[in-house]
Amino acid sequence: GRSGGRRLLSISDSYNAKQLWDKGFKGEHIKVAIFDTGIDAKHRSFKHIEDRSNWTDEDTLEDRLGHGTFVAGVVAGKHT
């Protein structure tokens, strides 16, 4: 895409993910854990969250900052 005359790259473009996808690597059957600010569990990209635990002093598992949801999207988002 373009923004103000600059070309914007997606995360997958930045890391040349298409080259891996073309070789058959799809990230299937991979389990990961992310320790961050929480996650938006209702986000359309996250349909298979198996566990959410609070490892912080926060009073919620929701992502009030957006950073945890962003990181989870980079790692495992369906629509990113």
N, C-alpha and C positions, 0 to 999 in steps of 0.2 A: 504494500500500500504506500501511499504518499501522504505526507503531512507537511505543509509549508515548504514544499520543494525538496524535502528529504525523503528518502526511501526508508520505510519502517520494516523491520524484520521481526518475524514471530520467533518465539523461543526455539521452535523446531527448525526454523531456517538458520538461526544463529549457531546451532550445534550440528547442522547437516544431518538431521534425523532422517530425511528422505533417503539418503544413501543406505542407511541401515534398514529402513522399511523395505526398500527395493530388494535387499538381500534376504528378506523373510523375517527379520527381527521385528516383532510387534510388541514386546513387553508383556506377553501373555504369561500367566501363572507366576507372576512376580508379587511378592509381598514386601511392603515397606512400612516403616514407622516414621512419623514426622512429629518432632517435639517442637512446637511453636506456639503462637498466640491463640490457638483455637482453630475452628473451621466452621464455615457456613454449611451445616449438614443438609440444608434444604436446597443447596445450589444444584443446578441441573447436571453438572459435570461429575457429581459424586454420588453414585448409586450403590456402591458396594463397600461402604464404611462398616467395618466389623466391630470396632471398639473405639470408644472415646474415653480418655482418662484425663483428669485434671492433675497436672504435675506442677501447678503454679499456686500462687496465693490468690488468684482470681476467684470470684464467686460464681463463675459460669464457664461452660465449655464453648460458648459462642465466641466467634472471632470479632471482637469489638474494634480491632485495628485493621483487619483485612490482610495482614501479612501472612498469617497461617494459611488462609484460603488461597492466597496467591502461590505460596510455596507448594501446597498440595496440588494446585492446578498445573504447575510446571512438572511435577513428578508424575501425576496420575490423572489429570483432567481428561475427560472424554472429548470435550469440544475446544481444546486449546491447541 
